[in-house]
Amino acid sequence: MTAEPKTIVYVATYEHRHGTNPRVFTTEAAAWAWRQELAADYWREVFGDDLEMPTDPEEAATRYWDTVNDEYFNIEGCELEA
């Protein structure tokens, strides 16, 4: 009997003052892209017009997530159970 190949999905969790938003992605890159998208979407709420958002999406995301202290983002690879 041949073992079935494991399917890995990536569960990303965004926790914020209004609740928790989980999403499941088929690639880790897609989960990281959502992290970058969230940082871009909420940049002005955190930094206002005082700080220009970096043009590199990962640099912007890193700066955003290092600054916010009431939000949390996590990515976890999980085996998909059939």
N, C-alpha and C positions, 0 to 999 in steps of 0.2 A: 504494500500500500504506500503510495506516495503522499507525502505531507502537502497539504494545501499551502500555497504561498501566502504569507501574511500580508494583510493590507493595513497600512499605517495611515491614519488620518491625523490632522493637527487641530487640536481644540484650542482656540484662542479665547481668552476671557478678558473683557474690559469691564472693570469695576469702577463706578463713579458715584457721585452723591445721589443720583436718581435711581440707582439700581445696578444690575449686572447684565451685560450683553455677551452671551457666549456665541461663538460661530465655529463651524467645523469646515476645514479646508482639506482638499486632497493633496496639497503640497505645502511644505513649510514656507516656501517663498511667498505664497499667496497670503499666509497668515502674517508674515512680516510686512507685506505690502499694506494690509489692513491697519497695522500699527502706524505705518507712515501716513496713511490716509487720515486716521484720527488726529494725529498731530497737526497735519495741515489744516484740517477742518476747525480745530479749536485753538490754533496758534494765537489768534487775535484776542480771544477771551482771556488767555493767560498773560500774554506780553503786550497787548494793546498795540498801538502804533509806534511804541518806543523802540521796539527791537524788530528789525527786518528778519523775516524768515530766511534761513540759509537756502540756497538753490539746490543743494544736495539733499534729497528726501531723507536719507538715513541720518545725516547730520542734524537735520531739523527734528526728526523723531527722537534722536538721542537727547538733544537739548530739551525738548518738550518733556519727555518722560523723566529726565533727571530733575526737572524743575517742579513738576506738579507733586504735591504731597497728599492730595486727597483722591487720587486716582491710581489705579493699578492695572497693569497689563501683563498677561502671562500666556505663553504658548507651550503646549504639552503634546508630544507625539503619543498617540494611543493606538493600540492594535484594535482593528475593527472586528467585533465579534459577530459571527453569522448566526 
